Amino acid sequence: MISVLITSGSRYPFARRLIREKIKKFLSTVGLDDVEVSLAIVGIRKVQALNRQYRQINKAGLVLSFPLDEPRGPDGILRLGDVVICYPEARQKAAQEKKMVDEVIWELVEHGLKNLIKLT
């Protein structure tokens, strides 16, 4: 079973169901099952705080990935970690590239997932 946990503020509209299904398909395609991943869609202040705390960079970014140190629990489920997307930055990137916000969010999520499973 592939479990995708998504959190976001209500002021960040995106196609949750579409993104969840794309994540599941991606993880299945790379051969992962019995896996759990978390996705957070946040604002600029939150991403900047995370960047400052974990990377010592005092600015916002598009996407952050946080793998778990001990990813597999006694239940056998592989917990990959967290992907954090900055919605305002994704929206700006979408406008610059003339893309839909959901398309850019998916591109960022895919990048974050690849970092979690070391495909990049």
TORTIKOL-768559 format. One record per residue (C-alpha): residue number from 1; residue in three letters; x, y, z. Coordinates in steps of 0.1 Angstrom, whole numbers, always signed. Each point is the difference from the previous one (the first is absolute). Layout:
N
<node pos="NUM" code="ALA" X="X" Y="Y" Z="Z"/>
...
***
This chain:
120
<node pos="1" code="MET" X="+0" Y="+0" Z="+0"/>
<node pos="2" code="ILE" X="+12" Y="+35" Z="-9"/>
<node pos="3" code="SER" X="-10" Y="+27" Z="+25"/>
<node pos="4" code="VAL" X="+3" Y="+37" Z="-8"/>
<node pos="5" code="LEU" X="-6" Y="+25" Z="+28"/>
<node pos="6" code="ILE" X="-7" Y="+35" Z="-12"/>
<node pos="7" code="THR" X="-2" Y="+31" Z="+21"/>
<node pos="8" code="SER" X="-6" Y="+36" Z="-12"/>
<node pos="9" code="GLY" X="-17" Y="+32" Z="+9"/>
<node pos="10" code="SER" X="-34" Y="+6" Z="-15"/>
<node pos="11" code="ARG" X="+14" Y="+31" Z="-18"/>
<node pos="12" code="TYR" X="+22" Y="-22" Z="-21"/>
<node pos="13" code="PRO" X="-23" Y="-15" Z="-26"/>
<node pos="14" code="PHE" X="+13" Y="-30" Z="-20"/>
<node pos="15" code="ALA" X="-14" Y="-33" Z="-13"/>
<node pos="16" code="ARG" X="+7" Y="-22" Z="+30"/>
<node pos="17" code="ARG" X="-16" Y="-31" Z="-15"/>
<node pos="18" code="LEU" X="+21" Y="+4" Z="-33"/>
<node pos="19" code="ILE" X="+32" Y="+6" Z="+19"/>
<node pos="20" code="ARG" X="-7" Y="-30" Z="+23"/>
<node pos="21" code="GLU" X="-6" Y="-23" Z="-29"/>
<node pos="22" code="LYS" X="+31" Y="+12" Z="-19"/>
<node pos="23" code="ILE" X="+21" Y="-7" Z="+32"/>
<node pos="24" code="LYS" X="-15" Y="-35" Z="+3"/>
<node pos="25" code="LYS" X="+7" Y="-7" Z="-37"/>
<node pos="26" code="PHE" X="+35" Y="+13" Z="+2"/>
<node pos="27" code="LEU" X="+9" Y="-21" Z="+31"/>
<node pos="28" code="SER" X="-16" Y="-31" Z="-16"/>
<node pos="29" code="THR" X="+19" Y="+6" Z="-32"/>
<node pos="30" code="VAL" X="+33" Y="+1" Z="+18"/>
<node pos="31" code="GLY" X="-9" Y="-33" Z="+18"/>
<node pos="32" code="LEU" X="-10" Y="+13" Z="+34"/>
<node pos="33" code="ASP" X="-30" Y="-14" Z="+19"/>
<node pos="34" code="ASP" X="-8" Y="-1" Z="+37"/>
<node pos="35" code="VAL" X="+13" Y="+36" Z="+0"/>
<node pos="36" code="GLU" X="-10" Y="+32" Z="+16"/>
<node pos="37" code="VAL" X="+9" Y="+36" Z="-9"/>
<node pos="38" code="SER" X="-11" Y="+34" Z="+13"/>
<node pos="39" code="LEU" X="-6" Y="+31" Z="-21"/>
<node pos="40" code="ALA" X="-4" Y="+34" Z="+15"/>
<node pos="41" code="ILE" X="-10" Y="+31" Z="-21"/>
<node pos="42" code="VAL" X="+10" Y="+30" Z="+20"/>
<node pos="43" code="GLY" X="+7" Y="+38" Z="-2"/>
<node pos="44" code="ILE" X="+32" Y="+19" Z="-4"/>
<node pos="45" code="ARG" X="+6" Y="+6" Z="+37"/>
<node pos="46" code="LYS" X="-2" Y="-37" Z="+8"/>
<node pos="47" code="VAL" X="+24" Y="-10" Z="-28"/>
<node pos="48" code="GLN" X="+24" Y="+27" Z="+9"/>
<node pos="49" code="ALA" X="-1" Y="-11" Z="+37"/>
<node pos="50" code="LEU" X="+7" Y="-36" Z="-11"/>
<node pos="51" code="ASN" X="+28" Y="+10" Z="-23"/>
<node pos="52" code="ARG" X="+15" Y="+21" Z="+27"/>
<node pos="53" code="GLN" X="-3" Y="-27" Z="+26"/>
<node pos="54" code="TYR" X="+12" Y="-30" Z="-20"/>
<node pos="55" code="ARG" X="+22" Y="+15" Z="-28"/>
<node pos="56" code="GLN" X="+12" Y="+33" Z="+16"/>
<node pos="57" code="ILE" X="-14" Y="+19" Z="-30"/>
<node pos="58" code="ASN" X="-22" Y="+30" Z="+9"/>
<node pos="59" code="LYS" X="-22" Y="+0" Z="-30"/>
<node pos="60" code="ALA" X="-30" Y="-18" Z="-14"/>
<node pos="61" code="GLY" X="+2" Y="-27" Z="-26"/>
<node pos="62" code="LEU" X="-23" Y="-20" Z="-22"/>
<node pos="63" code="VAL" X="+4" Y="-35" Z="+15"/>
<node pos="64" code="LEU" X="+16" Y="-17" Z="+30"/>
<node pos="65" code="SER" X="+4" Y="-37" Z="+7"/>
<node pos="66" code="PHE" X="+5" Y="-15" Z="+34"/>
<node pos="67" code="PRO" X="+8" Y="-38" Z="+0"/>
<node pos="68" code="LEU" X="-6" Y="-19" Z="+32"/>
<node pos="69" code="ASP" X="+31" Y="-14" Z="+18"/>
<node pos="70" code="GLU" X="-16" Y="-33" Z="+7"/>
<node pos="71" code="PRO" X="-26" Y="-3" Z="-28"/>
<node pos="72" code="ARG" X="-12" Y="-36" Z="+5"/>
<node pos="73" code="GLY" X="-21" Y="-7" Z="+31"/>
<node pos="74" code="PRO" X="-7" Y="-33" Z="+17"/>
<node pos="75" code="ASP" X="-32" Y="-1" Z="-20"/>
<node pos="76" code="GLY" X="+21" Y="-3" Z="-32"/>
<node pos="77" code="ILE" X="-13" Y="+32" Z="-15"/>
<node pos="78" code="LEU" X="+27" Y="+22" Z="-17"/>
<node pos="79" code="ARG" X="-5" Y="+35" Z="+12"/>
<node pos="80" code="LEU" X="+19" Y="+21" Z="-25"/>
<node pos="81" code="GLY" X="-3" Y="+34" Z="+17"/>
<node pos="82" code="ASP" X="-14" Y="+34" Z="-8"/>
<node pos="83" code="VAL" X="-2" Y="+21" Z="-31"/>
<node pos="84" code="VAL" X="-7" Y="+37" Z="+6"/>
<node pos="85" code="ILE" X="-12" Y="+23" Z="-28"/>
<node pos="86" code="CYS" X="-2" Y="+38" Z="+2"/>
<node pos="87" code="TYR" X="-33" Y="+8" Z="-16"/>
<node pos="88" code="PRO" X="+6" Y="+37" Z="-7"/>
<node pos="89" code="GLU" X="+33" Y="-8" Z="-17"/>
<node pos="90" code="ALA" X="-16" Y="-28" Z="-20"/>
<node pos="91" code="ARG" X="-28" Y="+24" Z="-11"/>
<node pos="92" code="GLN" X="+26" Y="+25" Z="-11"/>
<node pos="93" code="LYS" X="+20" Y="-26" Z="-19"/>
<node pos="94" code="ALA" X="-32" Y="-12" Z="-17"/>
<node pos="95" code="ALA" X="-8" Y="+36" Z="-12"/>
<node pos="96" code="GLN" X="+36" Y="+5" Z="-13"/>
<node pos="97" code="GLU" X="-1" Y="-33" Z="-19"/>
<node pos="98" code="LYS" X="-36" Y="+4" Z="-11"/>
<node pos="99" code="LYS" X="-10" Y="-33" Z="+17"/>
<node pos="100" code="MET" X="-28" Y="-10" Z="+23"/>
<node pos="101" code="VAL" X="+9" Y="+1" Z="+37"/>
<node pos="102" code="ASP" X="-9" Y="-37" Z="+4"/>
<node pos="103" code="GLU" X="+25" Y="-8" Z="-27"/>
<node pos="104" code="VAL" X="+28" Y="+19" Z="+17"/>
<node pos="105" code="ILE" X="-10" Y="-15" Z="+34"/>
<node pos="106" code="TRP" X="+3" Y="-35" Z="-15"/>
<node pos="107" code="GLU" X="+34" Y="+8" Z="-15"/>
<node pos="108" code="LEU" X="+12" Y="+12" Z="+34"/>
<node pos="109" code="VAL" X="-15" Y="-30" Z="+18"/>
<node pos="110" code="GLU" X="+16" Y="-24" Z="-25"/>
<node pos="111" code="HIS" X="+34" Y="+17" Z="+6"/>
<node pos="112" code="GLY" X="-5" Y="-3" Z="+38"/>
<node pos="113" code="LEU" X="-10" Y="-37" Z="-3"/>
<node pos="114" code="LYS" X="+31" Y="-7" Z="-21"/>
<node pos="115" code="ASN" X="+21" Y="+16" Z="+27"/>
<node pos="116" code="LEU" X="-16" Y="-22" Z="+26"/>
<node pos="117" code="ILE" X="+6" Y="-32" Z="-19"/>
<node pos="118" code="LYS" X="+34" Y="+11" Z="-13"/>
<node pos="119" code="LEU" X="-9" Y="+0" Z="-37"/>
<node pos="120" code="THR" X="+17" Y="+34" Z="-7"/>
***
